[in-house]
Amino acid sequence: MPSFLRALLWCLLAGWTSLCVAQERLRPDTRQELWTSIGVQGGAPKPLCGLFEDPFCDRLRFGAEVGYRSADVFFAGRQVYLDLSGRFKVNDLLTLGLEQRIAARGDRPTEQRTVVQLYLKKSFDRVSLSYRSSYQHNYVEWGGQREILRNRFDLGYDIKKWKLDPEFGVEFFTWLGNKGTSYFGTRYHLGTEWSPAKGHAIGLDLLYDRERDVAYPSYRWVWSLSYTINLRKA
């Protein structure tokens, strides 16, 4: 075989090998996680209500939630967090919210974030449509994902004589950085909620989370289990 043909074959083989390795590196990493949480919801405390008129106070809601998020192995903890939240129901369609999270991770210092939220919800017979817009500020160093815009859309259906009504939703994550905007993730969820007693709710969701616009994206399948007590109804 002529030497130039031999050199050409070696170049083609080396290029093909490099391409295969590059494709392998870009293949998304798929993980499985479990999220659990316990939450309490209630109305405004009486001392606070004394400062405002009754109609205003009746529209206020406060809540607290403690959660645990695992890595691929359940006992390999990835995050433990505390959420403190408040909501004000403007009318039957619009609700405003404020949330503060404190999160502890084993490999990083404690992190915090503040979220301002807007909720829209409307029901049509047995179908419910909702939209949530969130502006999230992460207390991280400049250059990290400090300002994030989240948009979530949900569709629910009330099945007649059935307690496990399904809900499907999708959420889009956009980073508002110093170099412009970056749409960096999508999260899908399918879940339901069951009430074993008045004011008590158990939620079960399956989430599929996809990263994008990063060098080494990750895809996650997440089972989410929650328990919530509403003190106004219990």
ZAMARGU-4260 file (C-alpha; in steps of 0.2 Angstrom, whole numbers, plus 5000, padded with zeros to 4 digits):
<rodrens>
0) 5000/5000/5000 | 5007/5017/4995 | 5013/5027/5010 | 5001/5042/5007 | 4986/5030/5007
5) 4992/5022/5023 | 4994/5039/5031 | 4977/5044/5025 | 4969/5029/5033 | 4978/5032/5049
10) 4971/5050/5049 | 4953/5044/5046 | 4954/5031/5059 | 4961/5044/5072 | 4948/5056/5067
15) 4934/5043/5069 | 4940/5038/5086 | 4941/5056/5092 | 4923/5059/5086 | 4917/5044/5095
20) 4926/5049/5111 | 4918/5067/5109 | 4901/5060/5107 | 4903/5049/5122 | 4908/5063/5133
25) 4893/5074/5127 | 4881/5060/5131 | 4869/5066/5145 | 4872/5058/5162 | 4856/5050/5168
30) 4853/5049/5187 | 4839/5044/5199 | 4834/5054/5214 | 4821/5054/5228 | 4814/5070/5235
35) 4804/5070/5252 | 4796/5084/5262 | 4785/5088/5276 | 4775/5105/5276 | 4763/5115/5287
40) 4752/5128/5280 | 4741/5141/5290 | 4733/5158/5290 | 4741/5174/5298 | 4744/5174/5316
45) 4731/5183/5327 | 4744/5197/5333 | 4747/5201/5314 | 4729/5201/5310 | 4726/5214/5323
50) 4736/5226/5313 | 4725/5224/5297 | 4707/5223/5293 | 4699/5206/5292 | 4697/5204/5273
55) 4716/5208/5271 | 4721/5196/5284 | 4710/5182/5277 | 4719/5182/5261 | 4736/5179/5269
60) 4744/5162/5270 | 4760/5156/5278 | 4769/5140/5277 | 4785/5130/5281 | 4793/5115/5273
65) 4807/5104/5278 | 4814/5093/5264 | 4827/5080/5259 | 4834/5077/5242 | 4845/5062/5239
70) 4858/5057/5226 | 4858/5041/5216 | 4857/5032/5233 | 4844/5037/5245 | 4855/5038/5260
75) 4868/5048/5251 | 4861/5065/5254 | 4863/5079/5242 | 4853/5092/5250 | 4842/5096/5266
80) 4832/5112/5265 | 4820/5123/5275 | 4807/5134/5266 | 4798/5148/5274 | 4784/5156/5263
85) 4770/5168/5262 | 4756/5171/5250 | 4743/5184/5247 | 4727/5180/5237 | 4723/5195/5227
90) 4707/5187/5219 | 4701/5171/5213 | 4713/5171/5199 | 4729/5179/5205 | 4740/5175/5220
95) 4757/5183/5225 | 4770/5173/5234 | 4787/5176/5243 | 4798/5161/5248 | 4815/5160/5257
100) 4825/5144/5256 | 4840/5138/5267 | 4849/5123/5260 | 4863/5113/5267 | 4874/5102/5256
105) 4887/5090/5262 | 4900/5096/5250 | 4897/5115/5250 | 4893/5129/5262 | 4875/5133/5267
110) 4866/5141/5253 | 4851/5153/5252 | 4839/5159/5239 | 4824/5171/5238 | 4809/5168/5226
115) 4796/5180/5221 | 4781/5171/5213 | 4765/5175/5204 | 4751/5162/5202 | 4737/5161/5190
120) 4724/5148/5191 | 4707/5145/5183 | 4695/5130/5183 | 4683/5125/5169 | 4671/5111/5174
125) 4683/5097/5178 | 4699/5104/5170 | 4710/5116/5180 | 4724/5127/5172 | 4738/5136/5181
130) 4753/5146/5178 | 4767/5151/5190 | 4780/5163/5186 | 4795/5164/5198 | 4810/5176/5200
135) 4823/5167/5210 | 4839/5175/5217 | 4852/5164/5223 | 4865/5170/5235 | 4880/5165/5226
140) 4896/5173/5219 | 4895/5184/5204 | 4896/5174/5188 | 4886/5159/5195 | 4867/5157/5192
145) 4862/5171/5203 | 4846/5177/5194 | 4834/5164/5187 | 4817/5165/5179 | 4806/5150/5180
150) 4789/5148/5171 | 4778/5133/5175 | 4762/5127/5167 | 4750/5114/5174 | 4735/5105/5168
155) 4724/5095/5181 | 4709/5085/5179 | 4695/5080/5192 | 4690/5062/5189 | 4672/5059/5195
160) 4671/5048/5211 | 4690/5046/5211 | 4702/5053/5224 | 4718/5052/5214 | 4716/5066/5202
165) 4731/5068/5190 | 4741/5083/5186 | 4753/5086/5172 | 4765/5101/5171 | 4781/5107/5163
170) 4793/5121/5169 | 4806/5131/5160 | 4822/5138/5168 | 4831/5153/5161 | 4847/5161/5168
175) 4848/5180/5168 | 4867/5182/5168 | 4880/5195/5164 | 4881/5188/5146 | 4862/5188/5143
180) 4849/5175/5145 | 4852/5156/5144 | 4838/5143/5143 | 4846/5130/5153 | 4833/5117/5159
185) 4816/5109/5157 | 4807/5099/5171 | 4791/5089/5167 | 4781/5081/5181 | 4766/5069/5182
190) 4758/5067/5199 | 4743/5066/5211 | 4737/5070/5228 | 4728/5060/5241 | 4719/5067/5257
195) 4718/5054/5270 | 4709/5066/5282 | 4703/5084/5282 | 4717/5096/5281 | 4730/5082/5277
200) 4737/5079/5260 | 4750/5066/5253 | 4757/5070/5236 | 4766/5059/5224 | 4775/5065/5208
205) 4787/5058/5195 | 4798/5072/5188 | 4810/5071/5173 | 4823/5085/5173 | 4833/5089/5158
210) 4848/5101/5158 | 4854/5110/5142 | 4866/5123/5136 | 4880/5116/5147 | 4895/5106/5142
215) 4890/5090/5151 | 4871/5090/5154 | 4862/5078/5166 | 4845/5070/5165 | 4836/5066/5181
220) 4822/5054/5185 | 4815/5060/5202 | 4802/5052/5213 | 4794/5066/5225 | 4784/5061/5240
225) 4777/5075/5251 | 4765/5077/5266 | 4757/5093/5270 | 4745/5099/5285 | 4734/5113/5282
230) 4730/5120/5299 | 4715/5130/5293 | 4706/5115/5287 | 4712/5101/5299
</rodrens>
